[in-house]
Amino acid sequence: MNVLKVAATSNPKLVAGAIAASIRSDDSKVEIQAIGAGAVNQVAKSIAITNGYLAPTGIFINTTIAFDEVNIDGDTRTSIKFIVEKK
Amino acid sequence: MNVLKVAATSNPKLVAGAIAASIRSDDSKVEIQAIGAGAVNQVAKSIAITNGYLAPTGIFINTTIAFDEVNIDGDTRTSIKFIVEKK
């Protein structure tokens, strides 16, 4: 499964394009990682925008939200993992 | 459908309890509103925690994430709406 890492500075429209491309691919699902409130907010906006990219072609999406742990420079950080897949 | 309003100061465990109660109810779905990155982050954490409350009883959840507009003291603000329902 494709994994996208989103930061507080990520552009939600570009992230939405990447999510939509993954959903349209054979994989038809994608995982998005975010650490911190700013990044989580960008992911939420990106997923909201993705609906508008996919819905006109009859594709609707569901998201599963869960905690994850990510290793950054030897430190373990708690991240939020969004798994987006076709409804 | 039950609507929960979550703020940056909301306790994710308490919000998760309210989400789980709504999912277990006859309604079996709930809408959660958040304005701003801090609030959106608390909602994401709350939904992640809700998985742990419901999964042991064989209930799994999906989330739909979308934009919404909320009127606060006469001002229109863009909010993020999370609709959580049984898988």
N, CA and C atoms of all chains as a GROMACS GRO file, in nm:
protein
  522
    1MET      N    1   0.086  -0.120   0.000
    1MET     CA    2   0.000   0.000   0.000
    1MET      C    3   0.088   0.124   0.000
    2ASN      N    4   0.052   0.221  -0.080
    2ASN     CA    5   0.123   0.349  -0.089
    2ASN      C    6   0.111   0.423   0.046
    3VAL      N    7   0.220   0.485   0.090
    3VAL     CA    8   0.217   0.562   0.216
    3VAL      C    9   0.256   0.706   0.187
    4LEU      N   10   0.169   0.800   0.225
    4LEU     CA   11   0.198   0.943   0.207
    4LEU      C   12   0.227   1.004   0.344
    5LYS      N   13   0.335   1.082   0.352
    5LYS     CA   14   0.366   1.151   0.477
    5LYS      C   15   0.328   1.298   0.461
    6VAL      N   16   0.240   1.345   0.547
    6VAL     CA   17   0.189   1.482   0.534
    6VAL      C   18   0.239   1.566   0.652
    7ALA      N   19   0.282   1.689   0.621
    7ALA     CA   20   0.330   1.783   0.723
    7ALA      C   21   0.234   1.900   0.733
    8ALA      N   22   0.255   1.983   0.835
    8ALA     CA   23   0.171   2.102   0.855
    8ALA      C   24   0.182   2.198   0.736
    9THR      N   25   0.293   2.188   0.663
    9THR     CA   26   0.317   2.277   0.548
    9THR      C   27   0.273   2.216   0.415
   10SER      N   28   0.220   2.093   0.418
   10SER     CA   29   0.179   2.027   0.293
   10SER      C   30   0.059   2.100   0.232
   11ASN      N   31   0.053   2.102   0.100
   11ASN     CA   32  -0.058   2.164   0.027
   11ASN      C   33  -0.173   2.063   0.013
   12PRO      N   34  -0.288   2.089   0.076
   12PRO     CA   35  -0.398   1.991   0.075
   12PRO      C   36  -0.445   1.951  -0.064
   13LYS      N   37  -0.440   2.046  -0.161
   13LYS     CA   38  -0.485   2.010  -0.296
   13LYS      C   39  -0.391   1.911  -0.361
   14LEU      N   40  -0.259   1.929  -0.337
   14LEU     CA   41  -0.161   1.835  -0.392
   14LEU      C   42  -0.174   1.699  -0.324
   15VAL      N   43  -0.193   1.700  -0.192
   15VAL     CA   44  -0.209   1.573  -0.119
   15VAL      C   45  -0.335   1.502  -0.169
   16ALA      N   46  -0.444   1.580  -0.189
   16ALA     CA   47  -0.569   1.521  -0.239
   16ALA      C   48  -0.548   1.456  -0.376
   17GLY      N   49  -0.467   1.521  -0.461
   17GLY     CA   50  -0.436   1.463  -0.592
   17GLY      C   51  -0.365   1.330  -0.579
   18ALA      N   52  -0.272   1.322  -0.483
   18ALA     CA   53  -0.197   1.198  -0.460
   18ALA      C   54  -0.287   1.089  -0.403
   19ILE      N   55  -0.378   1.128  -0.313
   19ILE     CA   56  -0.473   1.030  -0.257
   19ILE      C   57  -0.563   0.977  -0.368
   20ALA      N   58  -0.617   1.068  -0.449
   20ALA     CA   59  -0.709   1.028  -0.557
   20ALA      C   60  -0.638   0.934  -0.655
   21ALA      N   61  -0.511   0.963  -0.686
   21ALA     CA   62  -0.436   0.878  -0.778
   21ALA      C   63  -0.420   0.737  -0.720
   22SER      N   64  -0.392   0.729  -0.590
   22SER     CA   65  -0.377   0.598  -0.525
   22SER      C   66  -0.508   0.520  -0.526
   23ILE      N   67  -0.618   0.592  -0.500
   23ILE     CA   68  -0.749   0.525  -0.495
   23ILE      C   69  -0.787   0.474  -0.635
   24ARG      N   70  -0.750   0.552  -0.737
   24ARG     CA   71  -0.783   0.511  -0.874
   24ARG      C   72  -0.693   0.398  -0.922
   25SER      N   73  -0.577   0.377  -0.856
   25SER     CA   74  -0.482   0.274  -0.898
   25SER      C   75  -0.535   0.134  -0.862
   26ASP      N   76  -0.464   0.032  -0.903
   26ASP     CA   77  -0.502  -0.106  -0.873
   26ASP      C   78  -0.512  -0.130  -0.723
   27ASP      N   79  -0.428  -0.057  -0.649
   27ASP     CA   80  -0.421  -0.070  -0.504
   27ASP      C   81  -0.555  -0.032  -0.440
   28SER      N   82  -0.612   0.079  -0.489
   28SER     CA   83  -0.739   0.136  -0.445
   28SER      C   84  -0.745   0.169  -0.295
   29LYS      N   85  -0.629   0.177  -0.231
   29LYS     CA   86  -0.625   0.230  -0.095
   29LYS      C   87  -0.490   0.296  -0.070
   30VAL      N   88  -0.484   0.380   0.033
   30VAL     CA   89  -0.361   0.452   0.062
   30VAL      C   90  -0.356   0.485   0.211
   31GLU      N   91  -0.234   0.484   0.266
   31GLU     CA   92  -0.216   0.522   0.406
   31GLU      C   93  -0.152   0.660   0.412
   32ILE      N   94  -0.202   0.745   0.501
   32ILE     CA   95  -0.147   0.880   0.518
   32ILE      C   96  -0.103   0.896   0.663
   33GLN      N   97   0.021   0.940   0.681
   33GLN     CA   98   0.078   0.958   0.815
   33GLN      C   99   0.087   1.105   0.850
   34ALA      N  100   0.050   1.139   0.974
   34ALA     CA  101   0.063   1.278   1.020
   34ALA      C  102   0.109   1.279   1.164
   35ILE      N  103   0.202   1.369   1.195
   35ILE     CA  104   0.247   1.389   1.333
   35ILE      C  105   0.220   1.534   1.370
   36GLY      N  106   0.140   1.555   1.474
   36GLY     CA  107   0.110   1.690   1.521
   36GLY      C  108  -0.019   1.745   1.462
   37ALA      N  109  -0.078   1.841   1.536
   37ALA     CA  110  -0.210   1.895   1.501
   37ALA      C  111  -0.212   1.961   1.364
   38GLY      N  112  -0.106   2.034   1.329
   38GLY     CA  113  -0.104   2.102   1.199
   38GLY      C  114  -0.107   2.003   1.084
   39ALA      N  115  -0.033   1.894   1.098
   39ALA     CA  116  -0.029   1.791   0.994
   39ALA      C  117  -0.162   1.716   0.986
   40VAL      N  118  -0.218   1.683   1.102
   40VAL     CA  119  -0.347   1.611   1.106
   40VAL      C  120  -0.455   1.696   1.038
   41ASN      N  121  -0.453   1.826   1.064
   41ASN     CA  122  -0.549   1.918   1.002
   41ASN      C  123  -0.534   1.919   0.850
   42GLN      N  124  -0.411   1.919   0.801
   42GLN     CA  125  -0.390   1.918   0.656
   42GLN      C  126  -0.442   1.788   0.595
   43VAL      N  127  -0.425   1.676   0.667
   43VAL     CA  128  -0.476   1.548   0.616
   43VAL      C  129  -0.628   1.552   0.607
   44ALA      N  130  -0.694   1.603   0.712
   44ALA     CA  131  -0.841   1.609   0.712
   44ALA      C  132  -0.890   1.692   0.593
   45LYS      N  133  -0.825   1.809   0.570
   45LYS     CA  134  -0.864   1.894   0.457
   45LYS      C  135  -0.839   1.821   0.324
   46SER      N  136  -0.726   1.751   0.316
   46SER     CA  137  -0.692   1.678   0.193
   46SER      C  138  -0.797   1.572   0.160
   47ILE      N  139  -0.841   1.500   0.263
   47ILE     CA  140  -0.939   1.393   0.241
   47ILE      C  141  -1.074   1.454   0.199
   48ALA      N  142  -1.110   1.568   0.262
   48ALA     CA  143  -1.234   1.638   0.224
   48ALA      C  144  -1.228   1.680   0.077
   49ILE      N  145  -1.112   1.731   0.034
   49ILE     CA  146  -1.095   1.773  -0.106
   49ILE      C  147  -1.099   1.651  -0.199
   50THR      N  148  -1.042   1.540  -0.156
   50THR     CA  149  -1.038   1.419  -0.238
   50THR      C  150  -1.178   1.374  -0.278
   51ASN      N  151  -1.275   1.387  -0.184
   51ASN     CA  152  -1.415   1.352  -0.217
   51ASN      C  153  -1.459   1.420  -0.347
   52GLY      N  154  -1.425   1.548  -0.359
   52GLY     CA  155  -1.466   1.626  -0.476
   52GLY      C  156  -1.395   1.583  -0.603
   53TYR      N  157  -1.273   1.528  -0.589
   53TYR     CA  158  -1.199   1.479  -0.706
   53TYR      C  159  -1.256   1.346  -0.755
   54LEU      N  160  -1.301   1.262  -0.661
   54LEU     CA  161  -1.341   1.125  -0.697
   54LEU      C  162  -1.492   1.108  -0.719
   55ALA      N  163  -1.573   1.182  -0.643
   55ALA     CA  164  -1.718   1.162  -0.648
   55ALA      C  165  -1.776   1.178  -0.789
   56PRO      N  166  -1.726   1.276  -0.869
   56PRO     CA  167  -1.784   1.290  -1.005
   56PRO      C  168  -1.764   1.167  -1.092
   57THR      N  169  -1.668   1.081  -1.057
   57THR     CA  170  -1.648   0.958  -1.134
   57THR      C  171  -1.710   0.838  -1.062
   58GLY      N  172  -1.797   0.866  -0.963
   58GLY     CA  173  -1.870   0.759  -0.897
   58GLY      C  174  -1.789   0.682  -0.795
   59ILE      N  175  -1.675   0.740  -0.754
   59ILE     CA  176  -1.593   0.675  -0.651
   59ILE      C  177  -1.611   0.750  -0.519
   60PHE      N  178  -1.647   0.676  -0.414
   60PHE     CA  179  -1.664   0.736  -0.281
   60PHE      C  180  -1.567   0.668  -0.186
   61ILE      N  181  -1.524   0.742  -0.084
   61ILE     CA  182  -1.417   0.690   0.003
   61ILE      C  183  -1.457   0.683   0.150
   62ASN      N  184  -1.395   0.588   0.219
   62ASN     CA  185  -1.406   0.572   0.363
   62ASN      C  186  -1.268   0.588   0.424
   63THR      N  187  -1.263   0.640   0.544
   63THR     CA  188  -1.135   0.654   0.613
   63THR      C  189  -1.137   0.579   0.745
   64THR      N  190  -1.030   0.508   0.775
   64THR     CA  191  -1.009   0.447   0.906
   64THR      C  192  -0.899   0.528   0.973
   65ILE      N  193  -0.923   0.571   1.097
   65ILE     CA  194  -0.826   0.656   1.168
   65ILE      C  195  -0.771   0.578   1.288
   66ALA      N  196  -0.639   0.572   1.299
   66ALA     CA  197  -0.577   0.493   1.406
   66ALA      C  198  -0.445   0.556   1.451
   67PHE      N  199  -0.399   0.517   1.568
   67PHE     CA  200  -0.267   0.561   1.613
   67PHE      C  201  -0.160   0.473   1.551
   68ASP      N  202  -0.041   0.529   1.540
   68ASP     CA  203   0.074   0.451   1.493
   68ASP      C  204   0.197   0.507   1.561
   69GLU      N  205   0.309   0.435   1.550
   69GLU     CA  206   0.434   0.488   1.604
   69GLU      C  207   0.534   0.497   1.491
   70VAL      N  208   0.602   0.609   1.485
   70VAL     CA  209   0.697   0.634   1.377
   70VAL      C  210   0.831   0.666   1.440
   71ASN      N  211   0.938   0.612   1.383
   71ASN     CA  212   1.072   0.638   1.433
   71ASN      C  213   1.134   0.754   1.355
   72ILE      N  214   1.164   0.862   1.426
   72ILE     CA  215   1.226   0.978   1.361
   72ILE      C  216   1.359   1.007   1.430
   73ASP      N  217   1.468   0.989   1.357
   73ASP     CA  218   1.602   1.012   1.412
   73ASP      C  219   1.622   0.940   1.545
   74GLY      N  220   1.574   0.817   1.555
   74GLY     CA  221   1.594   0.737   1.675
   74GLY      C  222   1.491   0.760   1.784
   75ASP      N  223   1.405   0.862   1.768
   75ASP     CA  224   1.299   0.887   1.866
   75ASP      C  225   1.168   0.825   1.817
   76THR      N  226   1.093   0.763   1.909
   76THR     CA  227   0.963   0.709   1.873
   76THR      C  228   0.858   0.817   1.894
   77ARG      N  229   0.784   0.851   1.789
   77ARG     CA  230   0.679   0.953   1.798
   77ARG      C  231   0.544   0.889   1.765
   78THR      N  232   0.440   0.935   1.832
   78THR     CA  233   0.305   0.886   1.802
   78THR      C  234   0.250   0.963   1.682
   79SER      N  235   0.206   0.890   1.584
   79SER     CA  236   0.147   0.954   1.466
   79SER      C  237   0.000   0.911   1.454
   80ILE      N  238  -0.071   0.986   1.372
   80ILE     CA  239  -0.207   0.945   1.337
   80ILE      C  240  -0.201   0.891   1.194
   81LYS      N  241  -0.259   0.774   1.177
   81LYS     CA  242  -0.259   0.705   1.048
   81LYS      C  243  -0.400   0.709   0.992
   82PHE      N  244  -0.416   0.758   0.870
   82PHE     CA  245  -0.545   0.760   0.802
   82PHE      C  246  -0.537   0.660   0.686
   83ILE      N  247  -0.621   0.559   0.687
   83ILE     CA  248  -0.625   0.466   0.575
   83ILE      C  249  -0.750   0.497   0.494
   84VAL      N  250  -0.728   0.542   0.370
   84VAL     CA  251  -0.839   0.581   0.283
   84VAL      C  252  -0.860   0.471   0.180
   85GLU      N  253  -0.984   0.427   0.165
   85GLU     CA  254  -1.014   0.324   0.064
   85GLU      C  255  -1.149   0.348   0.002
   86LYS      N  256  -1.172   0.279  -0.109
   86LYS     CA  257  -1.301   0.292  -0.179
   86LYS      C  258  -1.414   0.240  -0.093
   87LYS      N  259  -1.528   0.310  -0.098
   87LYS     CA  260  -1.648   0.265  -0.026
   87LYS      C  261  -1.701   0.141  -0.092
   88MET      N  262  -2.953   1.256   1.336
   88MET     CA  263  -2.819   1.207   1.373
   88MET      C  264  -2.762   1.298   1.483
   89ASN      N  265  -2.703   1.237   1.582
   89ASN     CA  266  -2.638   1.308   1.692
   89ASN      C  267  -2.520   1.391   1.639
   90VAL      N  268  -2.504   1.514   1.688
   90VAL     CA  269  -2.392   1.599   1.645
   90VAL      C  270  -2.308   1.636   1.767
   91LEU      N  271  -2.180   1.605   1.761
   91LEU     CA  272  -2.087   1.641   1.869
   91LEU      C  273  -1.999   1.755   1.822
   92LYS      N  274  -1.982   1.857   1.906
   92LYS     CA  275  -1.892   1.968   1.872
   92LYS      C  276  -1.766   1.952   1.956
   93VAL      N  277  -1.653   1.942   1.888
   93VAL     CA  278  -1.527   1.916   1.957
   93VAL      C  279  -1.437   2.039   1.947
   94ALA      N  280  -1.373   2.075   2.058
   94ALA     CA  281  -1.281   2.190   2.062
   94ALA      C  282  -1.139   2.140   2.087
   95ALA      N  283  -1.044   2.230   2.073
   95ALA     CA  284  -0.903   2.195   2.096
   95ALA      C  285  -0.880   2.148   2.240
   96THR      N  286  -0.969   2.192   2.330
   96THR     CA  287  -0.954   2.157   2.472
   96THR      C  288  -1.035   2.032   2.512
   97SER      N  289  -1.108   1.973   2.414
   97SER     CA  290  -1.190   1.855   2.446
   97SER      C  291  -1.101   1.737   2.483
   98ASN      N  292  -1.150   1.654   2.575
   98ASN     CA  293  -1.078   1.534   2.618
   98ASN      C  294  -1.110   1.418   2.521
   99PRO      N  295  -1.010   1.369   2.447
   99PRO     CA  296  -1.036   1.267   2.345
   99PRO      C  297  -1.101   1.139   2.399
  100LYS      N  298  -1.068   1.102   2.525
  100LYS     CA  299  -1.130   0.980   2.580
  100LYS      C  300  -1.279   1.000   2.604
  101LEU      N  301  -1.316   1.120   2.651
  101LEU     CA  302  -1.458   1.149   2.673
  101LEU      C  303  -1.532   1.157   2.540
  102VAL      N  304  -1.468   1.221   2.440
  102VAL     CA  305  -1.532   1.230   2.308
  102VAL      C  306  -1.548   1.089   2.250
  103ALA      N  307  -1.446   1.006   2.267
  103ALA     CA  308  -1.454   0.868   2.216
  103ALA      C  309  -1.568   0.793   2.282
  104GLY      N  310  -1.590   0.816   2.411
  104GLY     CA  311  -1.701   0.752   2.481
  104GLY      C  312  -1.835   0.794   2.422
  105ALA      N  313  -1.846   0.924   2.388
  105ALA     CA  314  -1.970   0.975   2.329
  105ALA      C  315  -1.990   0.920   2.187
  106ILE      N  316  -1.881   0.909   2.111
  106ILE     CA  317  -1.891   0.852   1.975
  106ILE      C  318  -1.936   0.706   1.985
  107ALA      N  319  -1.871   0.631   2.074
  107ALA     CA  320  -1.902   0.488   2.088
  107ALA      C  321  -2.048   0.470   2.128
  108ALA      N  322  -2.098   0.555   2.219
  108ALA     CA  323  -2.238   0.546   2.263
  108ALA      C  324  -2.333   0.570   2.145
  109SER      N  325  -2.300   0.668   2.061
  109SER     CA  326  -2.384   0.697   1.944
  109SER      C  327  -2.384   0.581   1.846
  110ILE      N  328  -2.265   0.521   1.825
  110ILE     CA  329  -2.254   0.410   1.731
  110ILE      C  330  -2.333   0.288   1.781
  111ARG      N  331  -2.329   0.268   1.913
  111ARG     CA  332  -2.402   0.154   1.972
  111ARG      C  333  -2.553   0.178   1.975
  112SER      N  334  -2.596   0.305   1.964
  112SER     CA  335  -2.738   0.338   1.970
  112SER      C  336  -2.809   0.295   1.841
  113ASP      N  337  -2.940   0.312   1.839
  113ASP     CA  338  -3.018   0.274   1.721
  113ASP      C  339  -2.973   0.352   1.598
  114ASP      N  340  -2.925   0.476   1.623
  114ASP     CA  341  -2.881   0.564   1.515
  114ASP      C  342  -2.762   0.502   1.441
  115SER      N  343  -2.668   0.448   1.516
  115SER     CA  344  -2.545   0.382   1.468
  115SER      C  345  -2.456   0.471   1.381
  116LYS      N  346  -2.479   0.603   1.388
  116LYS     CA  347  -2.385   0.697   1.326
  116LYS      C  348  -2.386   0.828   1.402
  117VAL      N  349  -2.281   0.907   1.382
  117VAL     CA  350  -2.270   1.034   1.454
  117VAL      C  351  -2.187   1.131   1.372
  118GLU      N  352  -2.222   1.260   1.382
  118GLU     CA  353  -2.145   1.364   1.315
  118GLU      C  354  -2.065   1.440   1.418
  119ILE      N  355  -1.938   1.467   1.386
  119ILE     CA  356  -1.851   1.542   1.477
  119ILE      C  357  -1.801   1.666   1.403
  120GLN      N  358  -1.816   1.782   1.466
  120GLN     CA  359  -1.775   1.910   1.406
  120GLN      C  360  -1.650   1.962   1.473
  121ALA      N  361  -1.556   2.013   1.392
  121ALA     CA  362  -1.434   2.072   1.448
  121ALA      C  363  -1.397   2.194   1.366
  122ILE      N  364  -1.356   2.301   1.437
  122ILE     CA  365  -1.307   2.423   1.370
  122ILE      C  366  -1.165   2.448   1.418
  123GLY      N  367  -1.069   2.448   1.326
  123GLY     CA  368  -0.930   2.474   1.363
  123GLY      C  369  -0.849   2.348   1.384
  124ALA      N  370  -0.717   2.360   1.366
  124ALA     CA  371  -0.627   2.244   1.369
  124ALA      C  372  -0.630   2.171   1.503
  125GLY      N  373  -0.635   2.246   1.614
  125GLY     CA  374  -0.635   2.183   1.745
  125GLY      C  375  -0.757   2.095   1.765
  126ALA      N  376  -0.872   2.145   1.720
  126ALA     CA  377  -0.997   2.070   1.734
  126ALA      C  378  -0.998   1.947   1.642
  127VAL      N  379  -0.950   1.966   1.518
  127VAL     CA  380  -0.945   1.855   1.422
  127VAL      C  381  -0.855   1.744   1.476
  128ASN      N  382  -0.743   1.782   1.537
  128ASN     CA  383  -0.651   1.684   1.595
  128ASN      C  384  -0.717   1.605   1.708
  129GLN      N  385  -0.796   1.674   1.791
  129GLN     CA  386  -0.865   1.604   1.900
  129GLN      C  387  -0.968   1.506   1.844
  130VAL      N  388  -1.034   1.543   1.735
  130VAL     CA  389  -1.132   1.452   1.674
  130VAL      C  390  -1.061   1.327   1.622
  131ALA      N  391  -0.947   1.347   1.552
  131ALA     CA  392  -0.874   1.231   1.497
  131ALA      C  393  -0.832   1.136   1.610
  132LYS      N  394  -0.781   1.193   1.720
  132LYS     CA  395  -0.742   1.109   1.834
  132LYS      C  396  -0.864   1.038   1.892
  133SER      N  397  -0.975   1.111   1.903
  133SER     CA  398  -1.098   1.053   1.960
  133SER      C  399  -1.146   0.934   1.878
  134ILE      N  400  -1.140   0.948   1.744
  134ILE     CA  401  -1.189   0.838   1.658
  134ILE      C  402  -1.093   0.719   1.669
  135ALA      N  403  -0.962   0.746   1.678
  135ALA     CA  404  -0.865   0.637   1.695
  135ALA      C  405  -0.893   0.561   1.825
  136ILE      N  406  -0.924   0.637   1.932
  136ILE     CA  407  -0.954   0.573   2.061
  136ILE      C  408  -1.086   0.494   2.052
  137THR      N  409  -1.184   0.547   1.979
  137THR     CA  410  -1.314   0.481   1.966
  137THR      C  411  -1.300   0.339   1.911
  138ASN      N  412  -1.207   0.321   1.814
  138ASN     CA  413  -1.181   0.186   1.760
  138ASN      C  414  -1.160   0.086   1.874
  139GLY      N  415  -1.079   0.127   1.972
  139GLY     CA  416  -1.046   0.038   2.084
  139GLY      C  417  -1.164   0.011   2.175
  140TYR      N  418  -1.258   0.106   2.182
  140TYR     CA  419  -1.378   0.087   2.264
  140TYR      C  420  -1.476  -0.009   2.197
  141LEU      N  421  -1.484  -0.002   2.062
  141LEU     CA  422  -1.588  -0.078   1.990
  141LEU      C  423  -1.539  -0.212   1.935
  142ALA      N  424  -1.413  -0.218   1.893
  142ALA     CA  425  -1.363  -0.340   1.827
  142ALA      C  426  -1.379  -0.466   1.912
  143PRO      N  427  -1.358  -0.458   2.046
  143PRO     CA  428  -1.374  -0.581   2.125
  143PRO      C  429  -1.515  -0.638   2.119
  144THR      N  430  -1.615  -0.556   2.084
  144THR     CA  431  -1.752  -0.608   2.072
  144THR      C  432  -1.788  -0.633   1.925
  145GLY      N  433  -1.686  -0.637   1.840
  145GLY     CA  434  -1.708  -0.673   1.700
  145GLY      C  435  -1.766  -0.562   1.616
  146ILE      N  436  -1.756  -0.438   1.666
  146ILE     CA  437  -1.806  -0.323   1.589
  146ILE      C  438  -1.686  -0.246   1.534
  147PHE      N  439  -1.684  -0.224   1.402
  147PHE     CA  440  -1.576  -0.150   1.338
  147PHE      C  441  -1.637  -0.028   1.270
  148ILE      N  442  -1.558   0.078   1.261
  148ILE     CA  443  -1.614   0.205   1.214
  148ILE      C  444  -1.541   0.260   1.090
  149ASN      N  445  -1.618   0.334   1.011
  149ASN     CA  446  -1.567   0.409   0.897
  149ASN      C  447  -1.596   0.556   0.919
  150THR      N  448  -1.509   0.640   0.866
  150THR     CA  449  -1.530   0.784   0.879
  150THR      C  450  -1.534   0.849   0.741
  151THR      N  451  -1.630   0.939   0.722
  151THR     CA  452  -1.635   1.025   0.603
  151THR      C  453  -1.596   1.164   0.649
  152ILE      N  454  -1.499   1.225   0.579
  152ILE     CA  455  -1.450   1.357   0.618
  152ILE      C  456  -1.488   1.459   0.511
  153ALA      N  457  -1.550   1.570   0.552
  153ALA     CA  458  -1.597   1.670   0.456
  153ALA      C  459  -1.593   1.810   0.516
  154PHE      N  460  -1.597   1.909   0.430
  154PHE     CA  461  -1.606   2.048   0.476
  154PHE      C  462  -1.751   2.080   0.510
  155ASP      N  463  -1.768   2.176   0.600
  155ASP     CA  464  -1.900   2.226   0.632
  155ASP      C  465  -1.887   2.374   0.667
  156GLU      N  466  -1.998   2.442   0.677
  156GLU     CA  467  -1.994   2.581   0.722
  156GLU      C  468  -2.080   2.594   0.845
  157VAL      N  469  -2.025   2.663   0.944
  157VAL     CA  470  -2.094   2.677   1.071
  157VAL      C  471  -2.107   2.827   1.099
  158ASN      N  472  -2.223   2.866   1.150
  158ASN     CA  473  -2.245   3.007   1.183
  158ASN      C  474  -2.213   3.029   1.331
  159ILE      N  475  -2.115   3.113   1.359
  159ILE     CA  476  -2.079   3.142   1.498
  159ILE      C  477  -2.089   3.293   1.520
  160ASP      N  478  -2.184   3.332   1.605
  160ASP     CA  479  -2.207   3.475   1.635
  160ASP      C  480  -2.221   3.558   1.506
  161GLY      N  481  -2.289   3.503   1.408
  161GLY     CA  482  -2.314   3.577   1.284
  161GLY      C  483  -2.204   3.564   1.180
  162ASP      N  484  -2.090   3.504   1.218
  162ASP     CA  485  -1.980   3.483   1.122
  162ASP      C  486  -1.987   3.341   1.066
  163THR      N  487  -1.962   3.326   0.936
  163THR     CA  488  -1.959   3.194   0.876
  163THR      C  489  -1.815   3.141   0.883
  164ARG      N  490  -1.797   3.026   0.946
  164ARG     CA  491  -1.664   2.966   0.959
  164ARG      C  492  -1.665   2.831   0.889
  165THR      N  493  -1.554   2.796   0.829
  165THR     CA  494  -1.542   2.664   0.767
  165THR      C  495  -1.504   2.562   0.874
  166SER      N  496  -1.581   2.455   0.881
  166SER     CA  497  -1.550   2.350   0.978
  166SER      C  498  -1.520   2.221   0.903
  167ILE      N  499  -1.460   2.127   0.976
  167ILE     CA  500  -1.444   1.993   0.921
  167ILE      C  501  -1.545   1.904   0.991
  168LYS      N  502  -1.617   1.828   0.910
  168LYS     CA  503  -1.724   1.741   0.959
  168LYS      C  504  -1.677   1.597   0.944
  169PHE      N  505  -1.680   1.520   1.052
  169PHE     CA  506  -1.644   1.378   1.049
  169PHE      C  507  -1.773   1.300   1.073
  170ILE      N  508  -1.813   1.218   0.977
  170ILE     CA  509  -1.931   1.133   1.000
  170ILE      C  510  -1.880   0.991   1.025
  171VAL      N  511  -1.905   0.943   1.146
  171VAL     CA  512  -1.857   0.810   1.184
  171VAL      C  513  -1.975   0.714   1.182
  172GLU      N  514  -1.958   0.600   1.116
  172GLU     CA  515  -2.065   0.500   1.113
  172GLU      C  516  -2.009   0.360   1.117
  173LYS      N  517  -2.097   0.265   1.145
  173LYS     CA  518  -2.055   0.124   1.150
  173LYS      C  519  -2.009   0.078   1.015
  174LYS      N  520  -1.902  -0.003   1.012
  174LYS     CA  521  -1.852  -0.062   0.887
  174LYS      C  522  -1.950  -0.169   0.839
   0.00000   0.00000   0.00000
